[in-house]
């Protein structure tokens, strides 16, 4: 009996890498389309059978950011997710995170994608492409910080050359309140309260209209602001802010001509103005601004070694309050972050600085 089989001959003509690719493509055809939200629902149902409710809630919270990212990019089928997508999500997500938190987020995403493979929702082996930072012993604290002096220089420059523009107001709110980027993004005009004894901004959790904040309802709070900040915001509202609403009919405080200012625009403004050369400072790397791509091209501003994301502004603000002797409990309430997290991720004072601070407090108490 004669038997014909072309597969061995095909394999002999192909190198190993090409053969794997062909087999991968053949496997991909068996994928079953599924929306990211549906996949997460099934994953959490499965998780609930073997894990505590707190663990399931943690996974739901962390993976919720991946759903937000998919929505932003109109990605509605997990079959289409690629390794490049996973990298872009990691870059997008890390903007407002410490290294340790980034690792937790990405490790959870890897577990989710490994599970998704069992229901033919993603390409086989894709979970191995989910990268997370390697944290050496004692290296779980990201100490990148924009110090008060640097923030002051930037605000002075903006106050002189970009007064009451959206970029000025964005920097002012982040620098003078220490709030997270997501909280600033969620502010409406009505959340700016000046008809009270103490002017303030109200941070609210409104997920039903696409502005959730970290820690949900527990993150809601009024944040007091100084009169100088109010003056700039008033001038912005009177002369600069476009008369727009977002897609939910709300009037965003940080607004563009198309509605609510996007988080990516907020990041761009932070990258843009944290480059020392654009505010008249010398380049710490000794580069010629006329020949530096990061200085010439705004799209490459993030590649400037001295530029920062929004989170170091928050870290610098918290460090300033601690250095001024503000009790950690007060800082915790104002910035919506626990004292333990402040000590681990935000307090970048040296041991000597902390000692001197304690000494001054003790002297004041004893006197």
N, C-alpha and C positions, 0 to 999 in steps of 0.2 A: 504494500500500500504506500503510495507516494503522498507525502504531506508537505504543503508549502507554508512557509512562515516568513514574512518579509521583515519582521521586527528585528531579529538579530543582525540582518544585513544593514538595516538602517542604523542600528547602534554602532556597528563597526565603522560606519562612515562619519560619525559625529564624535566630536570631543565631549568629554564629560560635562563641561559647563553647558554646552548647547543641548545635550540630551536632557539635562535637568530642567532647562528652560522649557523644552517641549513638553516634558512630563508635567511641569508646573502649569503650563497653558491648558493642557488637557484636564488637569484637576480643576482649574478655574471655571471651566464650563459647567461644573456640577454645583456651583454656588447658587444659593437660593436668595433672591433679593429680600432685603429686610431694612426697615428704617432704623436708624440708630436708637431712637427712643423706644421702639418696640423691643429691640435687642436688649437694651438696658433693663426694661421691665421684666423680661424673661430671666435675665441674669440674676436680678435681685430676688425674684421668686425662688430661684434655685438656691441662692445663697442663704435665704431665710430658713431653709430646712436644716442647715448645718452650722449656722453662726448665730451669735447673739444679736439682738435687735440693734444694739449700739454699733456693732460692726457693719451691719447692713446699711444703717443710716450713714455711716462714714463713707462707705463705698458709693452710696447714692449721691452724697454731697460732692465728693471728688469727681465722679464721672459726670456730674451735671455740667461741669465746665466743658467737657468734651462735647456734650450735646449742644451747648451754646456755640462752640466753635463750628460745629457742623452746620448749625442754623445760619451763622454768619456767611458761610461759604456755599449755602444752598446744597449741601451734600446730604442727600436723602437715601442713600443706599450704601450700607457698609461694605458691600462687594467691591465698591469703587475705591476704597481707602488704600493708599499706597504707603510705602516706607517714607517717601518725601512728605506726604501729608502728616505722618506721625512726627517727623522732625519739625515741620512748621508749627504743629500744635504745641510741641514742647517749647519752642522759642516764644510762641504767643503766651503760653501759660506761665513761663518762668518770670515774666516781667515784674510781677508783684509778689514774688516768693523768695524765701530764703532757700539756700541749697538743700537743707534738710527737708523742707516742705516739698520742694520740687521732686526730690527723690521719692517721697511718699506718694505724690500724685502719679508719677510715671510708673512706679511699681504696681499701683492699683490698676492703671490702664493696661499694663502688660498682662495681669491676671485676667482682666476682662476680655482682652483679645484672644488669649489662650482658650478661654471658655467659648468665645464666639466661633472658634474653629470647630468645636465639637458639634455645632448645629449648621455647619456649612455656610456661615455668614460672612467669613473673611477668607482671604487667600491663605492657604496652608503655610505655616511657618512665619506668618507676618508678625506674630507676637514677639518673635525674637528680634525684630527691628525696633521695638520700643526701647529707647535708651533712657537711662536715668544716671544722674551724676554719681561718681564714686566718691565717697566721703572718707577721708583718712581719719585715723584716730585723733579725736580732739578737733577735727576740722569741720564740724557740723554747723558752724556759725558763719554766715555770710556777713562780713563787716564792711561792705561797700557803703559809703555814707557821703552825703553832700553836706558838709559842715556849714554852720550858720554863717560864717564869714563869706563863703562862696555863694550861698543863697542870697545874702544881702547884696553882694556885688551884682548878681544877675537881676534882682528886683530893682536896684537903682538904675541899671542900664535900661530895663524895660520901662521904668517910670519916666525916663528922660526921652527915649526914642520910640517907644511903642505904647504910650500912655493910654490906659483904658481900652486897649484892644483885647480881643479874645485871648490872645497869647499871654498878655500881661495878667489878665484876671485869672486865667488857669494857673499860672505860676503862683500868683498871690494866694489863691485858695489852698493849693497844695502846701505851700511853704509856711503859711500863717495859721493853719489849722492842724496839720499833721494827718489829715484824713486820707484814707486810701483812694486810689484813682477811681475805683468803682463807686465810691460814695460821692465824689465830686461829679462824676458822670451822671449820677442819679438826681442831682439837684434841679429843682424847678425854680422859676422866678418867685413863686409863692412861698418857697422854703426860705427865702431871704427875709428875715423879720427885723425891721428897724422901728416899728411902732410900739416898742416895749422899752423897759428900763435898761435892759442889757441886749443890744443887738446881737443876733446870732443866725446861724444857718441850721436848718432842721434836716437831719439825715433820716430818710425813711426807706423802708423795705417795700418795694412795689413790684414784685415779680410778675403780676398779672399784666403789667404794662411795660415789661422788658427792662426794668431797672432794679434787679435784686441787689442786695448788699451783703457783704460777708457777715456771717452770724445771724442773718435773717432778722426777725423782729427784735432779737436781743441786741442787735447793732444799732437800733434806732436811738437817736439822741439829739439834743440841741448842742451846738458847738458855738461858743461865744467868739465874737470877732471884735477887733479894735475899731475905733472911729476912722483911723486912717484907711483901713481896709474898706469900710463902708463908703468912704468918699470915692474911692476908685470904682467900686461896684456901681454906685449911683451914677457916676459919669458914663460908665459902660452901658447901663440900662437906658440912660437918657439919650445917648448919642451914637453908640456903637452896635448894640445888640440888634440883629435883624429881627423883624417882627414875624416870627415863625412859630409853628407848633410842631410837635413830633407826630408820628403816625397814630398816636392815641389821643391826640387833641391836647396834650400837655404842653406847657410853655417851658422848655428847658432853660436853665440859667446859663449854662455853657452851650451856646447855639452857633450853628453855621447857617449858611443860606438855605440849606436843605433840611434843617431841623436840629435834632439833638447832636451835639458834637460827638463824634465817634471816639471810642477809646484809643483807636490807632492814631487819631489826630492828637489826642492828649499826649501819647507817647512821643509822637514826632516833635511836638512843642518842647517837651522836656529834653529830648536828645539835642534839638536845635540850639537851645539857649544854654545848655550845660557845657557846650564846647567853649573852652576858655578864650579862644581867638575871636569869637564873635562878640564878646563883651569887652574887648580891649585888653585882655590878659595875654601874657606870653604862653606859648605852647610848652607844656611841661616835657614834651618829647623832643623839643628842639626842631620841630618841623616848620617849613616855610608854608604859611597858609595859602599862598598863591600856587603852590605845587602839591598841596595835600588834597586828595580826593574827598576825604571826610569834611574838609573845610569848604571846598568848592561846591560839592553836590549835596543838597539837603537829603536826598534819598540815601546817602551813605553816612549821614551824621552819626548813626549808631556805631559806626566803625571807629569813631574817634576814641582813643584809649581813655580820655578824660570825661567823655559824656556818660550820663547815667540814665537809668530808667526812673519812673516815678517813685519806686520804693525807697531808694536811698534818701530822697527828700524827706520822707516820713521818718526814716531812721535818724536823720540829722536833727529833725524837729524834736523827737522824743529825747534824744541825747542832750539837746539844749535845755529842755525842761528839767531833766535830772540833774544836769550840771548847775542849774540855777537853784537847786534845793527844793524843787517842787516834789512833794511826797509821791511815791510811786503809785499809791492808790488813786491820787488825783489824775495822774498821767494815764493810768489804766482806764478810768471812766471817760476822760476826754477823747482818747484815741481808740477806745473799744478794743483793748488788748489786755490779756491777763498779766498780772505782775510777773508770773513765772516766765511767760513768753518774752516780756520786756527784758528781763535779766538775761535770757538765753540768746535772743536774736536782735535786740535793739540797743542795749546799753553798750556802747563801744568805748566808754571811758576806760582809761588805764587803771591798774590797781592803785597807783599813787593818787590819781585824781579822785577815786572813790574814797580813799583814806582821808584826803584833805577835806572832802565834802562832809564826811562823817565827823571829822574833828571840828569843823565850823558849826555844825548843827549841835554838837555836844556843848561847845563853848557857849552858844546862844542859849541853850537850855539851862546850863548851870548859872549863867549870869542872871 
